[in-house]
Amino acid sequence: MNPVSCKLLNEAWEKEFPDEVAIAERMLALLDELEHYKSREERVTKLVLDNSTSWDALYKKLEAAERQNGYLREQRDEWERKAISNFEECAEMSARIEELEAQRKLAFTASNRWADKFREAEKHIAELEAKLETADRLQDGAFRSGLKAGFSYGQTDDQSGFMQCMSAYSPRAGIKVKE
């Protein structure tokens, strides 16, 4: 350092700090400022640490939420598979219902045909029973007539008189006579 610089520096020092009180005040101001910056640094450090702790807690919460979301996605996928499976089964059941409905209609039609045939058979049975009663009466009447005819003609074989009487009555009753 050259002497001029030293002289200028001393003058500036004396101007700034004219006495020891000014130096002490300046030192106290610098200490206060240093204390303020240290306090500020501690606050920032504490805030960073708090944020670090908060970040750790938040990160843990995020990981837990992601695991939960993964589980929920798996559940959703499972329910989606089940829904698709149920839909396919419903479609199959619907097709089966349509098939059974068609079979039911066919069975109903067949049942009606069988019911008609049954009614026809009952009617035919009733007609045959009526003819049977008529035939029984005719047979009895013919047998008696045959006996009468046989005795009156002096015949010993009463069957021929019976046959004659049956052939006379049978066409009216719709009964054919076997010979």
Secondary structure by P-SEA (a helix, b strand, c coil): ccaaaaaaaaaaaaaacccaaaaaaaaaaaaaaaaaaaaaaaaaaaaaaaaaaaaaaaaaaaaaaaaaaaaaaaaaaaaaaaaaaaaaaaaaaaaaaaaaaaaaaaaaaaaaaaaaaaaaaaaaaaaaaaaaaaaaaaaaaaaaaaaaaaaaaccccaaaaaaaaaaaacccccccccc
